[in-house]
Amino acid sequence: MKSNIYDNLEKNGIKISKPPTPQGSYVPWIITGKYIYLSGQIPIINGELQFKGTVPNEVSVDKAIDAARVCAINLISQANVACNGDLSKIKRIVKVTGYVACSVNFEQHPTIINGASDLFKSIFDENGSHTRAAIGCASLPLGSPVEVEAIFEKK
């Protein structure tokens, strides 16, 4: 029987493809026990950074929300590889940490990271609810406005 995860991906117009390669000296994921620790993902599609700059100076709040959504899709793609192409092995999303490159007075970090959180809930249903931190910072890799990391639990 086909998992709801795949139905939800299809409903959201998301096709899981090859995830982005690491941008430094690290691995994209590690499984220890029943947890998959996923390295931070930036909004890269087909090898290209889709958004660049700080929020709200060079990147609008709406575009930054879209960037967080791309980060979440990349995390799902990494989890797919970690699970040997079977996302039904994911029991739940445990923790999400999102970083927003922003101006010093910016306070809408949670709104931006909702782009990732809302996508996770729409794909994994109630198992997509998670704990979370949303953090502002001066800059992120390659000039990305957003980076998101996560911990998934395997069945």
C-alpha positions as CSV (number, residue, x, y, z in Angstrom):
1,M,0.0,0.0,0.0
2,K,1.3,3.4,-0.9
3,S,2.2,5.6,2.0
4,N,0.3,8.9,2.7
5,I,3.7,10.6,2.5
6,Y,3.9,9.9,-1.2
7,D,0.3,11.0,-1.8
8,N,1.0,14.2,0.1
9,L,4.1,14.9,-1.9
10,E,2.1,14.5,-5.1
11,K,-0.7,16.7,-3.8
12,N,1.9,19.4,-3.0
13,G,3.5,19.1,-6.5
14,I,6.8,17.9,-5.0
15,K,9.0,15.4,-6.8
16,I,11.8,13.9,-4.7
17,S,15.0,14.2,-6.7
18,K,18.7,13.9,-6.0
19,P,19.5,16.1,-3.0
20,P,22.1,18.9,-3.1
21,T,25.7,17.9,-2.4
22,P,27.3,19.2,0.8
23,Q,28.8,22.6,0.5
24,G,31.7,21.8,2.9
25,S,33.5,19.0,4.8
26,Y,30.6,17.2,6.3
27,V,28.1,14.4,5.5
28,P,24.5,15.3,4.7
29,W,23.0,12.9,7.3
30,I,23.9,10.4,9.9
31,I,21.8,7.6,11.4
32,T,22.4,6.7,15.0
33,G,19.9,4.4,16.7
34,K,16.5,5.3,15.4
35,Y,17.3,8.9,14.6
36,I,18.4,10.5,11.3
37,Y,20.4,13.7,12.0
38,L,20.1,15.8,8.8
39,S,22.7,18.5,8.1
40,G,21.5,22.0,7.4
41,Q,20.1,22.6,3.9
42,I,20.0,25.8,2.0
43,P,17.6,26.6,-0.9
44,I,19.5,24.9,-3.7
45,I,17.7,23.5,-6.7
46,N,19.6,21.7,-9.4
47,G,22.9,22.9,-8.0
48,E,21.9,26.6,-7.9
49,L,21.1,28.8,-4.9
50,Q,17.6,30.1,-5.5
51,F,17.6,33.1,-3.1
52,K,20.5,35.3,-1.9
53,G,20.8,38.0,0.6
54,T,19.5,39.0,4.0
55,V,15.8,39.4,5.1
56,P,14.1,41.8,4.6
57,N,16.8,43.9,2.9
58,E,17.5,41.9,-0.2
59,V,15.0,39.0,0.2
60,S,11.3,39.7,1.1
61,V,9.6,37.8,3.9
62,D,7.5,36.0,1.4
63,K,10.5,34.9,-0.7
64,A,12.3,33.8,2.5
65,I,9.3,31.6,3.4
66,D,9.6,30.1,-0.1
67,A,13.3,29.6,0.6
68,A,12.5,27.7,3.9
69,R,10.1,25.5,1.9
70,V,12.9,24.6,-0.5
71,C,15.2,23.8,2.4
72,A,12.5,21.5,3.8
73,I,12.2,19.7,0.4
74,N,16.0,19.3,0.4
75,L,15.8,17.8,3.9
76,I,13.1,15.3,2.7
77,S,15.3,14.4,-0.3
78,Q,18.3,13.8,2.1
79,A,16.0,11.6,4.3
80,N,14.9,9.7,1.3
81,V,18.5,8.8,0.5
82,A,19.1,7.9,4.2
83,C,16.1,5.6,4.1
84,N,17.1,3.9,0.8
85,G,14.4,5.5,-1.2
86,D,11.5,4.6,1.2
87,L,10.1,7.6,3.1
88,S,7.5,5.4,4.7
89,K,10.4,4.4,7.1
90,I,10.1,7.9,8.7
91,K,8.1,7.7,11.9
92,R,8.0,11.4,12.7
93,I,9.9,14.7,12.6
94,V,11.4,15.4,16.0
95,K,13.2,18.7,15.8
96,V,13.7,21.5,13.3
97,T,16.2,24.3,13.6
98,G,16.0,27.2,11.2
99,Y,18.4,30.0,10.7
100,V,17.5,33.3,9.0
101,A,20.2,35.7,7.7
102,C,18.6,39.0,8.6
103,S,19.0,42.6,9.6
104,V,19.6,43.3,13.3
105,N,16.1,44.6,14.0
106,F,14.3,41.7,12.1
107,E,11.9,39.8,14.4
108,Q,9.9,37.5,12.1
109,H,12.2,34.4,12.3
110,P,9.3,32.1,13.2
111,T,7.2,33.3,10.3
112,I,10.1,32.5,7.9
113,I,10.7,29.0,9.3
114,N,7.0,28.3,9.2
115,G,7.7,27.8,5.4
116,A,9.6,24.6,6.4
117,S,7.3,23.6,9.3
118,D,4.1,23.9,7.4
119,L,5.5,21.9,4.5
120,F,6.6,19.1,6.9
121,K,3.1,19.0,8.4
122,S,1.5,18.9,5.0
123,I,3.7,16.0,3.9
124,F,3.9,13.9,7.1
125,D,0.5,14.8,8.6
126,E,0.4,14.7,12.4
127,N,3.9,13.1,12.3
128,G,5.2,16.3,10.8
129,S,4.6,18.3,14.0
130,H,7.9,18.9,15.7
131,T,9.9,20.9,18.3
132,R,11.7,23.9,16.8
133,A,14.0,26.8,17.1
134,A,14.1,29.8,14.7
135,I,17.3,31.9,14.9
136,G,18.4,35.1,13.3
137,C,22.1,35.5,12.2
138,A,24.3,37.8,10.2
139,S,25.0,35.5,7.3
140,L,24.7,31.9,6.0
141,P,26.6,29.8,3.5
142,L,26.8,31.1,0.0
143,G,24.8,34.2,1.0
144,S,21.6,32.1,1.5
145,P,18.8,33.9,3.5
146,V,17.7,30.6,5.2
147,E,19.2,27.3,6.4
148,V,17.1,24.5,8.0
149,E,18.3,21.4,9.8
150,A,16.3,18.6,11.3
151,I,16.1,15.3,13.2
152,F,13.8,12.6,11.9
153,E,12.9,9.4,13.7
154,K,12.8,6.1,11.9
155,K,10.3,3.4,12.4
